[in-house]
Amino acid sequence: MKAIINGKSYNTDTATLIMSKDAYDCNGTYAGSNDLMITKHQKGLLFDAQNSNGQNCYRDNYISALSKKDAIEFIDGQLLTDKEEALIYKYLL
């Protein structure tokens, strides 16, 4: 998935996945995932890539640019793997 936001390029195919969390719709049904990613260029732009399974009220895939503060809020309260923790320390802290 690709997007240009405020003249900056975001591409899930070339970005580094920091962490992923399951997404659920308003009925509690699995709806896909939200992925916290960082670009490998342009000074490491952070973004959220929503990947919908297309079977419920959330049927769109999209990319949203994130600030460092937004990215930290994205991970707040999540159980992290060792790999995810290492990537968070590398890119966010």
ZADO-1210 file (C-alpha; in nm, 4 decimals, padded with zeros to 6 digits):
<atoms>
<atom x="00.0000" y="00.0000" z="00.0000" code="MET" pos="1"/>
<atom x="00.1300" y="00.3463" z="-00.0854" code="LYS" pos="2"/>
<atom x="00.0247" y="00.7007" z="00.0017" code="ALA" pos="3"/>
<atom x="00.1557" y="01.0539" z="-00.0303" code="ILE" pos="4"/>
<atom x="00.0680" y="01.2698" z="00.2698" code="ILE" pos="5"/>
<atom x="00.1739" y="01.6355" z="00.2800" code="ASN" pos="6"/>
<atom x="00.4172" y="01.5680" z="-00.0057" code="GLY" pos="7"/>
<atom x="00.5873" y="01.2773" z="00.1748" code="LYS" pos="8"/>
<atom x="00.5839" y="00.9199" z="00.0461" code="SER" pos="9"/>
<atom x="00.4724" y="00.6238" z="00.2596" code="TYR" pos="10"/>
<atom x="00.5008" y="00.2656" z="00.1309" code="ASN" pos="11"/>
<atom x="00.4250" y="-00.0474" z="00.3319" code="THR" pos="12"/>
<atom x="00.6297" y="-00.2617" z="00.0911" code="ASP" pos="13"/>
<atom x="00.9551" y="-00.0815" z="00.1726" code="THR" pos="14"/>
<atom x="00.8931" y="00.0286" z="00.5334" code="ALA" pos="15"/>
<atom x="01.0010" y="-00.1461" z="00.8528" code="THR" pos="16"/>
<atom x="00.7208" y="-00.3000" z="01.0585" code="LEU" pos="17"/>
<atom x="00.7663" y="-00.1985" z="01.4219" code="ILE" pos="18"/>
<atom x="00.4561" y="-00.3684" z="01.5619" code="MET" pos="19"/>
<atom x="00.1129" y="-00.4887" z="01.4597" code="SER" pos="20"/>
<atom x="-00.2085" y="-00.5092" z="01.6575" code="LYS" pos="21"/>
<atom x="-00.5409" y="-00.6680" z="01.5737" code="ASP" pos="22"/>
<atom x="-00.8284" y="-00.4353" z="01.4906" code="ALA" pos="23"/>
<atom x="-01.1916" y="-00.5029" z="01.5764" code="TYR" pos="24"/>
<atom x="-01.5059" y="-00.3360" z="01.4491" code="ASP" pos="25"/>
<atom x="-01.7880" y="-00.1867" z="01.6555" code="CYS" pos="26"/>
<atom x="-01.9429" y="-00.5352" z="01.6969" code="ASN" pos="27"/>
<atom x="-01.6234" y="-00.6885" z="01.8333" code="GLY" pos="28"/>
<atom x="-01.5550" y="-00.8796" z="01.5112" code="THR" pos="29"/>
<atom x="-01.1969" y="-00.9130" z="01.3865" code="TYR" pos="30"/>
<atom x="-01.1495" y="-00.6445" z="01.1211" code="ALA" pos="31"/>
<atom x="-00.7838" y="-00.6778" z="01.0190" code="GLY" pos="32"/>
<atom x="-00.4759" y="-00.5139" z="01.1646" code="SER" pos="33"/>
<atom x="-00.3184" y="-00.1791" z="01.2377" code="ASN" pos="34"/>
<atom x="00.0550" y="-00.1773" z="01.1720" code="ASP" pos="35"/>
<atom x="00.2965" y="00.0759" z="01.3193" code="LEU" pos="36"/>
<atom x="00.5637" y="00.1246" z="01.0540" code="MET" pos="37"/>
<atom x="00.8590" y="00.3517" z="00.9816" code="ILE" pos="38"/>
<atom x="00.9889" y="00.4454" z="00.6378" code="THR" pos="39"/>
<atom x="01.3449" y="00.3562" z="00.5455" code="LYS" pos="40"/>
<atom x="01.4021" y="00.7009" z="00.3951" code="HIS" pos="41"/>
<atom x="01.3077" y="01.0641" z="00.4558" code="GLN" pos="42"/>
<atom x="01.4379" y="01.0584" z="00.8146" code="LYS" pos="43"/>
<atom x="01.2176" y="00.7685" z="00.9215" code="GLY" pos="44"/>
<atom x="00.8589" y="00.8841" z="00.8900" code="LEU" pos="45"/>
<atom x="00.6225" y="00.6988" z="01.1232" code="LEU" pos="46"/>
<atom x="00.2847" y="00.5797" z="01.0040" code="PHE" pos="47"/>
<atom x="-00.0109" y="00.3542" z="01.0812" code="ASP" pos="48"/>
<atom x="-00.1217" y="00.1207" z="00.8017" code="ALA" pos="49"/>
<atom x="-00.4731" y="-00.0199" z="00.8477" code="GLN" pos="50"/>
<atom x="-00.5251" y="-00.3495" z="00.6693" code="ASN" pos="51"/>
<atom x="-00.8934" y="-00.4425" z="00.6603" code="SER" pos="52"/>
<atom x="-01.0187" y="-00.7941" z="00.6035" code="ASN" pos="53"/>
<atom x="-01.3089" y="-00.6359" z="00.4109" code="GLY" pos="54"/>
<atom x="-01.5795" y="-00.8351" z="00.5866" code="GLN" pos="55"/>
<atom x="-01.7345" y="-00.5737" z="00.8122" code="ASN" pos="56"/>
<atom x="-01.8035" y="-00.2027" z="00.8548" code="CYS" pos="57"/>
<atom x="-01.4317" y="-00.1149" z="00.8326" code="TYR" pos="58"/>
<atom x="-01.3548" y="-00.2074" z="00.4718" code="ARG" pos="59"/>
<atom x="-01.0896" y="00.0473" z="00.3823" code="ASP" pos="60"/>
<atom x="-00.7144" y="00.0108" z="00.3835" code="ASN" pos="61"/>
<atom x="-00.5365" y="00.3354" z="00.4587" code="TYR" pos="62"/>
<atom x="-00.2157" y="00.4968" z="00.5774" code="ILE" pos="63"/>
<atom x="-00.2046" y="00.7698" z="00.8429" code="SER" pos="64"/>
<atom x="00.1073" y="00.9709" z="00.9216" code="ALA" pos="65"/>
<atom x="00.2027" y="00.9658" z="01.2913" code="LEU" pos="66"/>
<atom x="00.4096" y="01.1907" z="01.5107" code="SER" pos="67"/>
<atom x="00.6465" y="01.0313" z="01.7613" code="LYS" pos="68"/>
<atom x="00.3911" y="01.1102" z="02.0348" code="LYS" pos="69"/>
<atom x="00.1127" y="00.9441" z="01.8313" code="ASP" pos="70"/>
<atom x="00.3320" y="00.6370" z="01.7791" code="ALA" pos="71"/>
<atom x="00.3960" y="00.6066" z="02.1529" code="ILE" pos="72"/>
<atom x="00.0195" y="00.6328" z="02.2181" code="GLU" pos="73"/>
<atom x="-00.0324" y="00.3617" z="01.9514" code="PHE" pos="74"/>
<atom x="00.1780" y="00.1156" z="02.1533" code="ILE" pos="75"/>
<atom x="00.0534" y="00.2180" z="02.4983" code="ASP" pos="76"/>
<atom x="-00.0879" y="-00.0822" z="02.6833" code="GLY" pos="77"/>
<atom x="00.0159" y="-00.3369" z="02.4192" code="GLN" pos="78"/>
<atom x="00.1906" y="-00.6622" z="02.5024" code="LEU" pos="79"/>
<atom x="00.5111" y="-00.6557" z="02.2990" code="LEU" pos="80"/>
<atom x="00.7434" y="-00.9245" z="02.1714" code="THR" pos="81"/>
<atom x="01.1175" y="-00.8884" z="02.2295" code="ASP" pos="82"/>
<atom x="01.1599" y="-00.7923" z="01.8638" code="LYS" pos="83"/>
<atom x="00.8914" y="-00.5221" z="01.8888" code="GLU" pos="84"/>
<atom x="01.0491" y="-00.3829" z="02.2057" code="GLU" pos="85"/>
<atom x="01.3901" y="-00.3673" z="02.0369" code="ALA" pos="86"/>
<atom x="01.2462" y="-00.1809" z="01.7364" code="LEU" pos="87"/>
<atom x="01.0587" y="00.0632" z="01.9609" code="ILE" pos="88"/>
<atom x="01.3753" y="00.1449" z="02.1553" code="TYR" pos="89"/>
<atom x="01.5647" y="00.1834" z="01.8285" code="LYS" pos="90"/>
<atom x="01.3155" y="00.4163" z="01.6576" code="TYR" pos="91"/>
<atom x="01.1079" y="00.5855" z="01.9276" code="LEU" pos="92"/>
<atom x="01.3077" y="00.6231" z="02.2461" code="LEU" pos="93"/>
</atoms>
